[in-house]
Structure formats: structure tokens, C-alpha cells
Amino acid sequence: MIAKVATWEGRASYTKMSDLCQWDCTWYAMVLNSGYDKVARHNSGESNWPFHPLFPMTAYPLKYWLRLSTFGSLVLASKVELLLAIYAFLLLLSDRTKDAADRFRAGSLVAFNPYVIYAHAGYAEPLYFALIALAFLFAERHRWVLSGGMGGLASATRLVGMVFAASYCIIWGRSLKGDLSSHKLSFNGIIGLLLCPLGTALFMLYMYHHIGDALVQQHIQVAWGKIPGNPFQVLWMSFLSHHWPFVWGVTGLVALLLSGWLVYLHKPEHGVFLAASVLIPFSATWMGAPRYIWWQPPFLYVIYLLLKRNTGLWLIYTAFASGIATFVIVEWFSGHPFVI
């Protein structure tokens, strides 16, 4: 409905569901249609190499079995995965939700995400979110192989998914309680740890055989003007800027502060993951930073903890989140690149 309203003003264009597929979704469409490029595209130097394969693979049955359009398949896949993301987040918070009202509020943090457009536009965010939430859930329940498997799938969805290996080690180490004897250092724990980065490792191996460069995901970022550097310098430069870069810088700073608070709450596994998820994108650019932050389970996890302390803030937060989500959707169809 909001997307349709967006056609009433400005340059917005929306007539069917597949119109949601823009920007990164079109790169995923290239992967789904013809696989990964053999060489960089000669006009721009850009390529579909940075886009990990698991998300387009989930759209494969919709395109090739149900015969939906490429864009429609990607959009529908992300919409279905949003439901999985909500359910996975509810499972992650199951120990902290006491009744249906608590669960409704927890689920609403995902459903009314300020950047929920990425769950409806053929992006990998909801799939990645669901897998990381499940990885944390299984790790906390000491289901090591399942946790590592979810982490491995997350790393096949986005590069930052590899960071879960650090959180896994924190949870696993805490379960050992300093006892590294053979009966504590279980085989399942070791297997789970090895699975965490497996998705990215296999993708790198494929790229090495496909084009001869295992690190091409990082090298090709130069085509987008993303040269890795000091994330704190990028963060500081965003504070010296105006308008959206300043807002994104504040968002990154808040996320870093909340990651520290998670450590203080004896949740270092969530804090470390959130901090790394902020610093990795800010190491290259502030563009796109909000979606990298708001689509992290630890970030919504800590928001839930904060709001649970004062239920009166839920209404204010929901109004804020829904308002931002509506604005971003309108800007998405109006062609403004700051929402990429």
C-alpha cells in the first residue's frame, strides 16, 4: 500500500511486486540468471562477485520450478524469509518472553524494522538475519553442530556472517568453564566451529577456480569506491558531514555503545558480533550503514531489552520505526540512492 502511495508523488514507479527489485537485487538477479561473471563488466568495472550465493539459491525454485520472473522470484523469496526471520527472533528471545504480548512486541521489532524495505525488495537481509538468530539460539542451547551449520549458511549469505565464529567461541568457551579435558572439549563443538566460516570458504574456493582470485569479493569493492581503511576515521568523517551521513554516523555510534552495554550485561557474544558488524562496513564507507546495523539480531535484541524495562516506550518506538520505514519505502521508489 505504501509503495502504491509512493506513485502519487515525485518520480516513484510501482505497478507490480517485481518492481521492488532494485539496486542490489538486480545483481542477485544476474547471479540467478547466469551465474557469476567471468570478467568484470567493461563499462563500470563492477561485477556480481561480492554477492554471496545462498540467497539467490533460495529463489531458484521459484524461478525455475514455478516459472516466476527473476525479479519476482527474488522479491517473493525475501518476503518469505522475513517470516522466518520473525520466527527465528522469537525463538532467540523465548527465554525472555513470558506471554503473547511479549512475543508480539518482540516480533514487531523485526516486522516494523525501520529498514524493512530490504525484506521486501529481493535482498539477503532477512535470510541472513534468520540464520544468525538461529545460530545464536543453537549455540546457547549447546547444539554445536546446528549452530555452526547456521553460521556456515550465514557466511554463505553475507561475508560478515563469518564473524559469528568469534561469538561461537565465546559461548563454547563459557560452556567449558575452563575445563579443556577431552570429555569437555567435545567433537561436536570442534565440528561446529569448523562449520562457522565454511560458507564463505567454499565461495572463495569457487571464485578461485572460476576466475583465479579467491579474494575477489574484496578486490572488486574498489569499483564501488569502497577501499578498506580505518572504520573510526570513517565514523569521525560522518560526524563532520551533514544530513544523512551524520545520521548514519550517529546510528553507528549508538550501535557501538549498545554493543558495549551487551558486554556489560554478560552477553559478550552478542556485543562482539554487533561491534564487528558495525566496524566492518564502516571500514570502507558510511553508505548503506543503517541496513547493516538494523538487520543484526543482537541490535534488535538489545533494543528489546531496553524497551522491556519501560513498556510505555513501545508506542513511541513503533511510531518512530514505522515512520522511518514508510519514508524509506517512498524514497526507494523515488530513485534516491541514499537508501541503497
N, C-alpha and C positions, 0 to 999 in steps of 0.2 A: 504494500500500500504506500509506504513512504517512497519507494522507488518510483511509483507511478506519479505521486505528487511532485516529485522532483522534475518531471517533464513539463510541469506547468510554468516554470520559471527558468530563466537562463538557458544554457545550451544542453541541458540534460536530455538524454535519449534512452528510452526504455520501452520496449514493446513486448519482450518475451524473456523467460527465465535465463536463457543463454546470454542475454545482453549483460548480465552481471559479470561475465568473464572478461576481465580487462587486465592490462599490465602483466604481472607475474603469471596470471592464469594462462595467458597466451603462450608463454614459454613452456608451461606444463603441457599445453595442447600440442606443441611441436614434439615434445618427448612422446606423448601418447600416439601421435600420428606416424612419426617416422623414426623414433629413437633419438639418440644423441648425435649431434653434429660430428662430422669427421674433421672439419676445419672451422675456424671462426668465420663468421659472416663478413664478407669483404667490405660491405658498406660501413658498418658501425664497429666492427671488431668484436661485437658481442656474440654470445652463444648461449645455448641452453645447458651448458656444463655445470653451472652452480646448483641446478635444481635436482635435488635428490629423487630417486625413482619410486619410493614406496607410494606416495600419494597418487601419481598418475596410474600406478598399477591398480589401485583400488577403483579407479574409474574405467579400467579396461573392460570388465564385464558389461558395464552399462553401454559402452560404445560398440563393442564387437559381438556381444551376445544379444543385447536388447536393441541394438541398432539405433541408439540415440546419437544426436550430433556430438561432436567432440567437445564443444563448449558446454553443451547441456549436460554431458556426462560428468565433466569436472565439477560443474556447479552443483549438480544433484549429489555427487559423492561427498562434497564438503558439507552439504546440508545434513545428510545422514550422519556424517561423522560428528556434527555438532551435538546430536542426540547422544552419541557415545561419549563425547566429552563431558556433557552434563552428568550422565550416569557415573562415569569414572570419578568425577569430582565428588559426587555424593558418597561414593564408596570410600574415597580417601578421607572424607570428613565424618564417616559413620560413627567413630568413637566420640565425636564432639557434638553430634546432633541427637537431641533427646526425643523429639516428636516431629510430626508432619510439618509444623510451622518452621522449625529449624531447618529441615530438609528443603522446604520450599525456598527459604531465604538463601541457603547455600547454592541451590541450583540456579537461582536468579542471578547470582554473580556471574555465571557463565552465559546464561540466556540473555541478560541485559548488559553484556560486556560493552564498554564504550566503543570498542572496535570490532563489534560483532559482524560488520560487513565482511570481514575476512572469512567468516564461517559460511557465507552465502555466495561467495564470489569465485569459487574454484581455487582456493588457496589451501596450503597444507596445514594451516594453524590448528584447526580443530582435531585433526588426526594426531598431530604432534602432541597437543595438549592432553588428549585422552591417553596416549601411550605413556607419557611421563607421569601422569597421575596414577596409572595402574602400576608403573614401575616402582613408585614410592610406596604404594599400598602393599604390594607383594613383599617388598624389602622389609617394611615394618612388621609384616607377619612372618618374616624369615622364610619366605618361599623364594629361595635364592635363584633357582633356575628360571622360574617365571618372571621374577624381577629383572634378571639380566636379559631375558628374552625380550621383554617390553622395552628395556633400554636399548637393546640392539636394533629393534624396529624403529624406535625414535631416532636413532642415529642414522637410519636409512631414510628418514623423513626430512630431517634438518641437521646440519653439521653440529649445531650446538647441543644436539642430543647426546653427543659423546661425553658432555660434562657430567652426565648422570653417573658415570663411573666413579667420580670423586664422592658423590653422595652415597653411592652403594658402599664404598669402602668405609665411610663414616658409620653407617648403620651396621655393617657387618662387624667392624672393629668393636663397636659398642656391645654387640651380642656376645663377642668372645670374652669380654670382661678381663682382658689382659692375659687370658689363658690361651697360648698358642700350641698347646699339645695336639696330637693327631686326632683325638676324639672330638676336639672343639673345632679345629681347622678342617671343616667338612669338605668333602669332594664337591658337593653341590654348591657350596659357597665359592669355590675356585671356578667352577664352570660358569656360574652366574656372572662373576667378574669378567671372565673372558668374553662373555656374550655381549657385554655392555657396548663396546665400540665396534662390534662385528659388522653392523650395517654400513657404517662409513668405511671401514677397512675393505669390505667387499666392493663397494662402489669405487674406491681408489684403485683397487686391483683391476677392476673392469676398465677404468679410464686409462690405466697404464697400457693395457692390451689394445684398447680402442684407438687411442691417439698418441700413446707413448709418454704421457705425463700424468703421474698419479696425483700430483698436487694442482691439477689444472683448475679445480674449483676455486682455489685461492688466486692463482695467477690471472684468471680471466676477470677477476673483480676490478682490475685496473681499467677495463673497458667502460666500467660504470663510474670511474673516478674514485674507487674505494681502495686506498692504499693503506694497509695496516700501520698503525702507529701507537702513540700514547693515548689511551682512552680518556685519561684525566685531562689531557690537553684539549681534546675534542670537546669534552664536557665543559671545560672552562670557556672555550670559544663560543659555545652555545649560550652561555650566560652573558657574554659580551654582545651577542646579537639581539635582534628584535623579533617580535611576532612569534611565528611557530618554532623556530629553533630555540628560542628562550623557553617556551612552554615544554618542549621536548627535553631540554636540559634539566628543568625543574622536575619533570617526571622521572628522569634517570636518577637524579639525586635522591628523590623520595624513595625510589626502589632500593637504592644502596643503603639508605638509612633503615628501611624496613628489613633488609637482609641482616643488618647488624642486630636488630631487635629480635629476629628469629634465633640468632645465635644466643642472645641473652635468655631467650625462653627455652633454652636447651633443645633447640631444633637446628643444630648446625648444618645438618644435611640439606635442609631447605634453604638456609641462609647462604651457604656456599654456592648452591646451584643458582639462586636468584642473582647473587652478585656477579657470578661469571656470565650469566645470561644477559646482564646489563652491559658489562665491560667489553664483551666480545663485539657486539655491533658498534658500540661507541669507539672501538679502536680504529674504525675506518670512517664513520660518518654518523651524523645525528639523524639523517634521513631514515624514516621508517622505524625509528626507535620505539615509538609508542606501541606498535603492534607486537614487537619483540618482547616488550615488558608485560603488557596486559594479557598476553596469551601464554603466560607461565603459571602453572599450578601453584607454586609457592607464593607468587604475588597475590593471587586471589585467596589463597589460604590465610595469609596474614591479614588481608582485608576482612575476611570473615571473623578472625579473632578480635580485631578491633571493633567491628560493628556489634559483635555479640556482647561486648561489655556495655553497650548502650543501644538498646533496640530502637530507641527513638530516632537514631541517626539513619536507620534503614530507609525511611521515606526520602530523606534528603539525598542520600547516596543514589537511590534508584532514579530519582528525578534527574540528578546530575548525569548518571551513566546513560540513561535513555535519551536525554537531550543531546549529549555528545554523539551517541550512536546515530541519531536521526540526522544531525548536521553532517556527519561524515558520509552517510549514505547519499545525501543530496549532493555533496561535493564530489563524491565518487562518480556520479553520472554527469556531473557538470564538467568533468575533464580536468580537475585541478590535481596536479601531480603530487602535492604535499601529502596526500592520503595514501600514496603507494606503500 
